[in-house]
Amino acid sequence: MIAPHRKNRKKKKTQDGRKLRRYKRRWKIERLFAWLGNFRRLVVRYERKADNYLGFARLGCIVILLRHS
């Protein structure tokens, strides 16, 4: 026999009641790094100088912002 679902059953809370702000921010950062992974020049790191690499990283962020806005 399959027992019917009881409407008055209480589930234990898995969270402590706070909003999940930290995870929302973390998701944004993880997505950004995933999107930056699509730029081969950033993944392989052809640039030897840090300034050039940082410039291409910024350029990649600008392209991502323009695509997703």
DSSP file (Angstrom, degrees, kcal/mol; ACC not computed):
  #  RESIDUE AA STRUCTURE BP1 BP2  ACC     N-H-->O    O-->H-N    N-H-->O    O-->H-N    TCO  KAPPA ALPHA  PHI   PSI    X-CA   Y-CA   Z-CA
    1    1 A M              0   0    0      0, 0.0     2,-0.6     0, 0.0     0, 0.0   0.000 360.0 360.0 360.0 138.4    0.0    0.0    0.0
    2    2 A I        -     0   0    0      0, 0.0     0, 0.0     0, 0.0     0, 0.0  -0.862 360.0-133.8 -97.4 122.5    1.2    3.5   -0.8
    3    3 A A        -     0   0    0     -2,-0.6     3,-0.1     1,-0.1     2,-0.0  -0.529  23.2-116.3 -75.7 138.7    0.6    5.9    2.0
    4    4 A P        -     0   0    0      0, 0.0     2,-0.2     0, 0.0    -1,-0.1  -0.350  35.1 -94.3 -72.4 156.4   -0.9    9.3    1.0
    5    5 A H        -     0   0    0      1,-0.1     2,-0.5    -2,-0.0     0, 0.0  -0.507  36.8-133.8 -71.0 134.3    1.1   12.5    1.5
    6    6 A R    >   -     0   0    0     -2,-0.2     3,-1.0     1,-0.1    -1,-0.1  -0.797   7.4-155.6 -94.2 126.7    0.3   14.2    4.8
    7    7 A K  T 3  S+     0   0    0     -2,-0.5    -1,-0.1     1,-0.2    -2,-0.0   0.781  91.3  55.3 -71.6 -27.2   -0.4   17.9    4.5
    8    8 A N  T 3  S+     0   0    0      2,-0.1    -1,-0.2     0, 0.0     2,-0.2   0.358  77.6 122.4 -91.1   8.3    0.5   18.7    8.1
    9    9 A R    <   -     0   0    0     -3,-1.0     2,-0.5     1,-0.0    -4,-0.0  -0.498  53.8-143.9 -70.5 136.0    4.0   17.1    7.9
   10   10 A K        -     0   0    0     -2,-0.2     2,-0.3     0, 0.0    -2,-0.1  -0.876   6.4-145.2-106.2 133.0    6.8   19.5    8.8
   11   11 A K        -     0   0    0     -2,-0.5     2,-0.2     1,-0.0     3,-0.0  -0.708  22.9-111.9 -93.3 146.0   10.1   19.4    7.0
   12   12 A K        -     0   0    0     -2,-0.3     2,-0.3     1,-0.1    -1,-0.0  -0.556  36.0-113.5 -72.8 138.9   13.3   20.1    8.8
   13   13 A K        -     0   0    0     -2,-0.2    -1,-0.1     1,-0.1     0, 0.0  -0.546  21.3-164.2 -75.1 135.7   15.0   23.3    7.6
   14   14 A T  S    S+     0   0    0     -2,-0.3     2,-0.2    -3,-0.0    -1,-0.1   0.694  73.8  54.9 -91.2 -21.1   18.3   22.8    5.8
   15   15 A Q  S    S-     0   0    0      1,-0.0     4,-0.0     2,-0.0    -2,-0.0  -0.644  85.1-121.4-107.3 167.4   19.3   26.4    6.1
   16   16 A D        -     0   0    0     -2,-0.2     3,-0.1     2,-0.1    -1,-0.0   0.272  59.5 -94.9 -93.5  12.8   19.6   28.6    9.2
   17   17 A G  S    S+     0   0    0      1,-0.3     2,-0.1     0, 0.0    -2,-0.0   0.270  86.3 123.6  98.2 -11.9   17.1   31.2    7.9
   18   18 A R        -     0   0    0      1,-0.1    -1,-0.3     2,-0.0    -2,-0.1  -0.470  68.7-101.0 -80.8 155.4   19.6   33.7    6.4
   19   19 A K        -     0   0    0     -2,-0.1     2,-1.1     1,-0.1     3,-0.4  -0.391  29.4-118.6 -70.7 154.2   19.3   34.7    2.8
   20   20 A L     >  +     0   0    0      1,-0.2     4,-1.3     2,-0.1    -1,-0.1  -0.337  63.9 136.6 -93.2  53.6   21.7   33.0    0.4
   21   21 A R  H  >  +     0   0    0     -2,-1.1     4,-2.1     1,-0.2     5,-0.2   0.892  67.0  57.6 -66.4 -39.9   23.5   36.2   -0.6
   22   22 A R  H  > S+     0   0    0     -3,-0.4     4,-2.1     1,-0.2    -1,-0.2   0.893 106.8  48.0 -60.4 -41.1   27.0   34.7   -0.4
   23   23 A Y  H  > S+     0   0    0      2,-0.2     4,-2.2     1,-0.2    -1,-0.2   0.820 106.9  56.2 -72.5 -30.7   26.1   31.9   -2.9
   24   24 A K  H  X S+     0   0    0     -4,-1.3     4,-1.7     2,-0.2    -1,-0.2   0.928 110.7  44.6 -64.8 -43.6   24.5   34.4   -5.4
   25   25 A R  H  X S+     0   0    0     -4,-2.1     4,-2.1     1,-0.2    -2,-0.2   0.905 111.8  53.0 -66.1 -39.7   27.8   36.3   -5.5
   26   26 A R  H  X S+     0   0    0     -4,-2.1     4,-2.6     1,-0.2    -1,-0.2   0.891 106.1  53.4 -62.9 -38.8   29.8   33.2   -5.8
   27   27 A W  H  X S+     0   0    0     -4,-2.2     4,-2.5     1,-0.2    -1,-0.2   0.905 107.3  51.8 -62.3 -41.3   27.7   32.0   -8.7
   28   28 A K  H  X S+     0   0    0     -4,-1.7     4,-2.2     1,-0.2    -1,-0.2   0.920 111.7  46.0 -62.2 -43.3   28.4   35.3  -10.5
   29   29 A I  H  X S+     0   0    0     -4,-2.1     4,-2.3     2,-0.2    -2,-0.2   0.916 112.5  50.1 -66.4 -43.0   32.2   35.0  -10.0
   30   30 A E  H  X S+     0   0    0     -4,-2.6     4,-1.9     1,-0.2    -1,-0.2   0.894 111.4  49.0 -63.4 -38.9   32.2   31.3  -11.1
   31   31 A R  H  X S+     0   0    0     -4,-2.5     4,-2.8     2,-0.2    -1,-0.2   0.895 108.3  54.4 -66.2 -39.3   30.2   32.2  -14.3
   32   32 A L  H  X S+     0   0    0     -4,-2.2     4,-2.6     1,-0.2    -2,-0.2   0.937 109.6  46.3 -60.0 -46.0   32.6   35.0  -15.0
   33   33 A F  H  X S+     0   0    0     -4,-2.3     4,-1.2     2,-0.2    -1,-0.2   0.862 111.8  51.9 -66.1 -34.0   35.6   32.7  -14.9
   34   34 A A  H  < S+     0   0    0     -4,-1.9     4,-0.3     2,-0.2    -1,-0.2   0.918 111.7  46.4 -66.4 -42.0   33.8   30.1  -17.0
   35   35 A W  H >< S+     0   0    0     -4,-2.8     3,-1.4     1,-0.2    -2,-0.2   0.877 110.0  53.2 -67.9 -36.7   33.0   32.8  -19.6
   36   36 A L  H >< S+     0   0    0     -4,-2.6     3,-1.6     1,-0.3    -1,-0.2   0.782  96.9  68.7 -67.4 -24.5   36.6   34.0  -19.5
   37   37 A G  T 3< S+     0   0    0     -4,-1.2    -1,-0.3     1,-0.3    -2,-0.2   0.653  87.0  67.7 -67.0 -14.3   37.7   30.4  -20.2
   38   38 A N  T <  S+     0   0    0     -3,-1.4     2,-0.8    -4,-0.3    -1,-0.3   0.616  81.2  85.3 -79.7 -11.8   36.2   30.8  -23.7
   39   39 A F    X>  -     0   0    0     -3,-1.6     4,-1.8    -4,-0.2     3,-1.0  -0.810  66.6-160.9 -94.0 109.8   38.9   33.3  -24.6
   40   40 A R  H 3> S+     0   0    0     -2,-0.8     4,-2.7     1,-0.3     5,-0.4   0.836  86.8  60.5 -60.9 -35.0   41.9   31.2  -25.7
   41   41 A R  H 3>>S+     0   0    0      1,-0.2     5,-0.9     2,-0.2     4,-0.9   0.827 108.9  43.7 -65.1 -30.2   44.3   34.0  -25.3
   42   42 A L  H <45S+     0   0    0     -3,-1.0    -1,-0.2    -6,-0.2    -2,-0.2   0.833 114.5  48.9 -81.3 -34.1   43.5   34.2  -21.6
   43   43 A V  H  <5S+     0   0    0     -4,-1.8    -2,-0.2    -7,-0.2    -3,-0.1   0.936 119.2  35.9 -71.7 -45.9   43.5   30.4  -21.0
   44   44 A V  H  <5S-     0   0    0     -4,-2.7    -1,-0.2    -5,-0.2    -2,-0.2   0.787  98.0-142.9 -78.5 -27.6   46.8   29.7  -22.7
   45   45 A R  T  <5 +     0   0    0     -4,-0.9    -3,-0.2    -5,-0.4    -4,-0.1   0.995  29.0 173.7  58.9  71.3   48.4   32.9  -21.5
   46   46 A Y      < +     0   0    0     -5,-0.9     2,-0.3     7,-0.0    -4,-0.1   0.788  53.5  92.3 -70.9 -28.9   50.5   33.9  -24.5
   47   47 A E        -     0   0    0     -6,-0.4     6,-0.0     1,-0.2     0, 0.0  -0.501  54.9-169.8 -75.0 130.6   51.4   37.2  -22.8
   48   48 A R        +     0   0    0     -2,-0.3     2,-0.3     5,-0.0    -1,-0.2   0.777  68.6  72.7 -87.8 -29.3   54.6   37.2  -20.8
   49   49 A K  S  > S-     0   0    0      1,-0.1     4,-1.9     2,-0.0     5,-0.2  -0.697  77.0-138.6 -91.2 139.8   54.1   40.5  -19.2
   50   50 A A  H  > S+     0   0    0     -2,-0.3     4,-2.7     1,-0.2     5,-0.2   0.842 101.2  57.9 -65.4 -34.3   51.4   40.9  -16.5
   51   51 A D  H  > S+     0   0    0      2,-0.2     4,-2.0     1,-0.2    -1,-0.2   0.910 107.2  47.0 -64.4 -41.3   50.3   44.3  -17.8
   52   52 A N  H  > S+     0   0    0      2,-0.2     4,-2.0     1,-0.2    -1,-0.2   0.913 113.3  48.9 -65.5 -41.7   49.5   42.8  -21.2
   53   53 A Y  H  X S+     0   0    0     -4,-1.9     4,-2.3     1,-0.2    -2,-0.2   0.915 110.6  50.3 -64.0 -42.7   47.6   39.9  -19.7
   54   54 A L  H  X S+     0   0    0     -4,-2.7     4,-2.3     1,-0.2    -1,-0.2   0.878 108.2  54.0 -63.0 -38.0   45.6   42.2  -17.4
   55   55 A G  H  X S+     0   0    0     -4,-2.0     4,-2.2     2,-0.2    -1,-0.2   0.908 110.3  45.7 -62.6 -42.2   44.7   44.3  -20.4
   56   56 A F  H  X S+     0   0    0     -4,-2.0     4,-2.4     2,-0.2    -2,-0.2   0.848 110.4  54.3 -70.7 -32.6   43.4   41.2  -22.3
   57   57 A A  H  X S+     0   0    0     -4,-2.3     4,-2.1     2,-0.2    -2,-0.2   0.917 110.5  46.4 -64.4 -42.0   41.5   40.1  -19.1
   58   58 A R  H  X S+     0   0    0     -4,-2.3     4,-2.3     2,-0.2    -2,-0.2   0.900 111.0  52.1 -65.4 -40.5   39.8   43.5  -18.9
   59   59 A L  H  X S+     0   0    0     -4,-2.2     4,-2.2     1,-0.2    -2,-0.2   0.903 108.6  51.0 -62.2 -40.9   39.0   43.4  -22.6
   60   60 A G  H  X S+     0   0    0     -4,-2.4     4,-2.2     1,-0.2    -1,-0.2   0.899 109.3  50.7 -62.6 -40.9   37.4   39.9  -22.1
   61   61 A C  H  X S+     0   0    0     -4,-2.1     4,-2.4     2,-0.2    -2,-0.2   0.888 109.4  51.4 -63.9 -38.7   35.3   41.3  -19.3
   62   62 A I  H  X S+     0   0    0     -4,-2.3     4,-2.3     2,-0.2    -2,-0.2   0.912 109.7  49.2 -64.2 -42.4   34.2   44.2  -21.5
   63   63 A V  H  X S+     0   0    0     -4,-2.2     4,-2.0     1,-0.2    -2,-0.2   0.906 111.2  50.0 -64.3 -40.7   33.2   41.8  -24.2
   64   64 A I  H  X S+     0   0    0     -4,-2.2     4,-2.2     1,-0.2    -2,-0.2   0.916 110.6  49.7 -63.1 -43.5   31.2   39.6  -21.7
   65   65 A L  H  < S+     0   0    0     -4,-2.4     4,-0.4     1,-0.2    -1,-0.2   0.896 110.9  49.4 -63.6 -39.6   29.4   42.7  -20.4
   66   66 A L  H  < S+     0   0    0     -4,-2.3     3,-0.5     1,-0.2    -1,-0.2   0.860 112.5  48.1 -68.7 -34.2   28.5   43.8  -23.9
   67   67 A R  H  < S+     0   0    0     -4,-2.0    -2,-0.2     1,-0.2    -1,-0.2   0.892 116.9  40.9 -70.5 -39.3   27.2   40.4  -24.8
   68   68 A H     <        0   0    0     -4,-2.2    -1,-0.2     1,-0.2    -2,-0.2   0.213 360.0 360.0-100.5  14.7   25.1   39.9  -21.7
   69   69 A S              0   0    0     -3,-0.5    -1,-0.2    -4,-0.4    -2,-0.1   0.442 360.0 360.0-109.0 360.0   23.6   43.4  -21.3
